Amino acid sequence: MRGVMFDGGRPRVVDDLEVRAPGPGEVLVGIRAAGLCHSDVSVVDGTIPYPVPVVLGHEGAGVVEEVGDGVTHVAAGDHVALSTLANCGTCAECDRGRPTMCRASIGMPGKPFRHGGREMYSFASSSAFAERTVVRAVQAVRIPRGIPLTSAALIGCGVLTGVGAVLNRARVEQGDTVVVIGTGGVGLNVLQGARLAGASPIVAVDVNPAKEAVARLFGATHFVDASAVPNTAEAVRGVLPHGADHAFECVGRTELIRQAVDLLGRHGQAVLLGVPPATAEASFLVASMYLDKSILGCRYGSSRPQRDIARYARFYEEGRLLLDELVTRTYEVKDFDGAVEDLRRGRVARGVLTF
């Protein structure tokens, strides 16, 4: 079968990838669509350290082909969106409803694939850049058949992360003010999460003026072109003179983390979603924090995937959540290099590989 593998050199598409059958508590999914996310590119760049060789991809949707013993919530033929969260379901964090903090879901990649007789790791417990993948049962969430799989694929990462950061981590309330720095795939979902929460104003900040239209489509009430103003912070304060209740950094640059903190008003909170290099350090004025400000890390939108994916699928059916509009372009898997280039150059909000 086809898949995208990375062995430490450069990623390449292969046709002779193998995947084992599902074991107890596992599901074999035939992938139909997979979103290309900056996290995939960050593994190749070394920004996210990861063992190799590995089959890439972590944002996918497809059709269940086979289930292992003990799996009852999905069956062959079901359409599913995949979560990257292979949580155990039984530890104290899972019991508290915080599966993103489950230690079993962090840093424990399996090896369900083989290529040329060599075992290969699964990326983010998903490896969605393959025609078939094996995931834990908890990662497969059944979705209505009416949702296009090219759109459903994006729920499992970009939507969970962005919308979840707003609703689950920041807990934005109606009438709160929001600033979103970076309007890529995650940033757009933060914008629509803020819209769903009833925030206003919602200020989007980006260096690419061509993103204004889509930012406004997803929920921005104002757009600041950071490439065209001498001082981004002053431009934002022109809209929010007392600072923001919530500022979301969606790029992963330390100077923008500092900017997010500086843009906060009293009792404001900065939520960090972008991924800088693992050794990066950021600074802020300590004195400013005594006005009850907070800096919040956020893993995977603080999501509960079995609940949240189903909820967002329902929002989509009700016309409240945008998915189709996120898919800027679809690519056959053989065009993987071109998809990566488009992502790097900011030509797409989300490119989707199809199988």
Residue pairs with C-beta under 8 A, 6 or more apart in sequence:
1 15
1 16
1 17
1 18
1 19
1 130
1 131
1 132
2 13
2 14
2 15
2 17
2 130
2 131
2 333
2 355
3 13
3 14
3 17
3 55
3 113
3 127
3 129
3 130
3 131
3 333
4 11
4 12
4 13
4 14
4 55
4 56
4 57
4 129
4 130
4 333
4 336
4 353
5 11
5 12
5 14
5 17
5 53
5 54
5 55
5 56
5 115
5 120
6 12
6 43
6 44
6 52
6 53
6 54
6 55
6 56
7 52
7 53
7 54
8 52
8 53
10 44
11 44
11 56
11 336
11 340
13 333
13 334
13 336
14 115
16 115
16 116
17 55
17 113
17 114
17 115
17 120
17 130
17 131
18 113
18 114
18 115
19 28
19 112
19 113
19 114
19 130
19 132
19 133
19 134
20 112
20 113
20 114
20 134
21 28
21 66
21 68
21 134
22 28
22 66
22 67
22 68
22 71
22 134
23 68
23 69
24 68
24 69
24 70
25 68
25 69
25 70
25 71
25 136
25 137
26 67
26 68
26 71
26 134
26 135
26 136
26 137
27 64
27 66
27 67
27 68
27 71
27 74
27 80
27 134
27 135
27 136
27 137
27 139
27 140
28 64
28 65
28 66
28 67
28 132
28 133
28 134
29 60
29 62
29 63
29 64
29 65
29 80
29 82
29 132
29 133
29 134
29 135
29 140
30 62
30 63
30 64
30 65
30 131
30 132
30 355
31 57
31 60
31 61
31 62
31 128
31 129
31 130
31 131
31 132
31 133
31 355
32 61
32 62
32 63
32 149
32 150
32 153
32 354
32 355
33 60
33 61
33 62
33 149
33 150
33 152
33 153
33 330
33 352
33 353
33 354
33 355
34 57
34 59
34 60
34 61
34 128
34 129
34 153
34 352
34 353
34 355
35 59
35 60
35 128
35 153
35 154
35 157
35 158
35 185
35 350
35 351
35 352
35 353
36 59
36 331
36 339
36 340
36 343
36 350
36 351
36 352
36 353
37 58
37 59
37 157
37 158
37 185
37 350
38 184
38 185
38 252
38 275
38 343
39 48
39 58
39 124
39 157
39 275
40 56
40 57
40 58
40 123
40 129
41 340
41 343
41 344
42 48
42 275
43 50
43 54
43 56
43 123
44 56
44 340
47 252
47 275
47 276
47 277
47 278
48 275
48 278
49 278
50 109
50 121
50 123
51 109
51 121
52 121
53 115
53 118
53 120
53 121
54 109
54 120
54 121
54 122
54 123
54 127
55 113
55 120
55 121
55 122
55 123
55 127
55 129
55 130
55 133
56 123
56 127
56 129
57 123
57 126
57 127
57 128
57 129
57 130
57 353
58 82
58 84
58 123
58 124
58 125
58 126
58 127
58 128
58 156
58 157
59 82
59 84
59 126
59 128
59 153
59 154
59 156
59 157
59 158
60 81
60 82
60 126
60 128
60 129
60 133
60 153
60 156
61 79
61 80
61 81
61 82
61 143
61 149
61 150
61 152
61 153
61 155
61 156
62 79
62 80
62 82
62 149
62 355
63 77
63 78
63 79
63 80
64 74
64 75
64 76
64 77
64 78
64 79
64 80
64 140
65 76
65 132
66 76
67 74
67 75
67 76
67 137
68 137
70 137
71 137
73 137
73 142
74 80
74 137
74 140
74 142
78 142
79 142
79 143
79 144
79 145
79 147
79 149
79 152
80 140
80 141
80 142
80 143
81 141
81 143
81 152
81 153
81 155
81 156
81 309
81 313
82 126
82 128
82 133
82 135
82 139
82 140
82 141
82 156
83 126
83 138
83 139
83 140
83 141
83 156
83 160
83 303
83 305
83 306
83 309
84 124
84 125
84 126
84 139
84 156
84 157
84 300
85 99
85 100
85 102
85 105
85 125
85 138
85 139
85 300
85 303
85 305
86 104
86 105
86 108
86 125
86 135
86 136
86 138
86 139
87 93
87 94
87 99
87 100
87 102
87 104
87 105
87 138
88 94
88 102
88 104
88 105
89 99
89 102
89 138
91 102
91 103
91 104
93 99
93 101
93 102
93 103
94 102
97 304
98 302
99 105
99 303
99 304
99 305
100 299
100 300
100 301
100 302
100 303
101 299
105 125
109 121
109 122
109 123
109 125
110 121
110 122
110 125
111 119
111 120
111 121
111 122
112 122
112 127
112 133
112 134
113 119
113 120
113 121
113 122
113 127
113 130
114 120
122 133
122 134
125 135
125 136
125 139
126 133
126 135
126 139
126 156
127 133
128 153
129 333
129 336
129 353
131 355
138 305
138 306
139 305
141 156
141 305
141 306
141 309
141 310
142 310
143 152
143 155
143 309
143 310
143 313
144 313
144 317
146 317
147 313
147 316
147 317
147 323
148 323
148 324
150 327
150 330
150 352
150 354
151 316
151 323
151 324
151 326
151 327
152 313
152 323
153 352
154 185
154 323
154 326
154 327
154 350
154 352
155 309
155 312
155 313
155 323
156 305
156 309
158 185
158 186
158 188
158 189
158 326
158 350
159 189
159 312
159 321
159 323
160 300
160 301
160 303
160 305
160 308
160 309
160 312
161 186
161 189
161 273
161 298
161 300
161 301
161 303
162 185
162 186
162 187
162 188
162 189
162 190
162 191
162 192
162 193
162 250
162 273
162 301
163 189
163 190
163 192
163 193
163 196
163 301
163 308
163 312
163 321
164 193
164 298
164 300
164 301
164 302
164 303
164 308
165 190
165 193
165 248
165 271
165 273
165 298
165 301
165 302
166 172
166 178
166 190
166 193
166 194
166 196
166 197
166 199
166 246
166 248
167 193
167 196
167 197
168 301
168 302
168 303
168 304
168 308
169 271
169 296
169 298
169 301
169 302
170 246
170 248
170 269
170 271
170 296
172 178
172 193
172 194
172 197
172 199
172 245
172 246
173 197
173 198
173 199
174 197
174 198
174 199
175 198
175 199
175 200
176 197
176 199
176 245
176 246
177 199
177 200
177 201
177 202
177 203
177 240
177 244
177 245
177 246
177 265
178 190
178 194
178 199
178 201
178 202
178 203
178 244
178 245
178 246
178 247
178 248
179 203
179 205
179 236
179 240
179 244
179 246
179 247
179 248
179 260
179 263
180 187
180 190
180 191
180 194
180 202
180 203
180 204
180 205
180 215
180 220
180 247
180 248
180 250
181 187
181 205
181 206
181 247
181 248
181 249
181 250
181 251
181 256
181 259
181 260
182 205
182 206
182 249
182 250
182 251
182 256
182 274
183 191
183 204
183 205
183 206
183 208
183 211
183 214
183 215
183 220
183 250
184 250
184 251
184 346
184 349
185 326
185 349
185 350
186 250
186 273
186 274
187 204
187 206
187 215
187 248
187 250
187 251
188 214
188 215
188 218
188 326
188 349
189 218
189 326
190 248
190 250
190 273
191 202
191 204
191 215
191 218
191 219
191 220
192 218
192 219
192 321
192 322
194 202
194 219
194 246
195 202
195 218
195 219
196 219
196 315
196 320
196 321
199 245
199 246
200 221
201 221
201 222
201 239
201 240
202 219
202 220
202 221
202 222
203 220
203 221
203 222
203 223
203 224
203 236
203 239
203 240
203 244
204 211
204 212
204 215
204 216
204 220
204 222
204 223
204 224
205 223
205 224
205 226
205 232
205 236
206 212
206 215
206 223
206 224
206 225
206 226
207 225
207 226
207 227
208 227
208 346
209 225
209 227
209 228
211 223
211 346
212 220
212 223
212 225
214 325
214 349
215 223
216 223
217 322
217 325
218 322
218 325
222 239
224 232
224 235
224 236
224 239
226 232
226 235
229 235
232 259
233 259
233 262
233 263
236 244
236 263
237 243
237 263
240 263
240 265
242 265
242 266
243 263
243 264
243 265
243 266
243 268
244 263
244 264
244 265
244 268
245 264
245 265
245 267
245 268
245 269
246 268
246 269
246 270
246 271
247 260
247 261
247 263
247 264
247 268
247 269
247 270
247 271
248 260
248 270
248 271
248 273
249 256
249 257
249 259
249 260
249 270
249 271
249 272
249 273
249 274
250 273
250 274
251 274
252 274
252 275
252 276
253 274
253 276
254 276
254 280
254 281
254 282
254 283
256 274
257 270
257 272
257 274
257 276
257 282
257 284
258 282
258 283
258 284
260 270
260 271
260 272
261 270
261 284
261 285
261 288
261 293
261 295
262 284
262 285
262 288
263 270
264 270
264 288
264 293
266 291
266 292
266 293
267 291
267 292
267 293
268 293
268 294
269 293
269 294
269 295
269 296
270 293
270 294
270 295
270 296
271 296
271 298
272 295
272 296
272 297
272 298
273 298
276 282
284 295
289 295
301 308
312 321
315 321
316 322
316 323
326 349
326 350
327 349
327 350
327 351
327 352
328 347
328 348
328 349
328 350
328 351
329 339
329 342
329 347
329 348
329 351
329 352
330 351
330 352
330 353
330 354
331 338
331 339
331 351
331 352
331 353
331 354
332 353
332 354
333 353
333 354
333 355
336 353
339 348
339 351
339 353
342 348
342 351
343 351
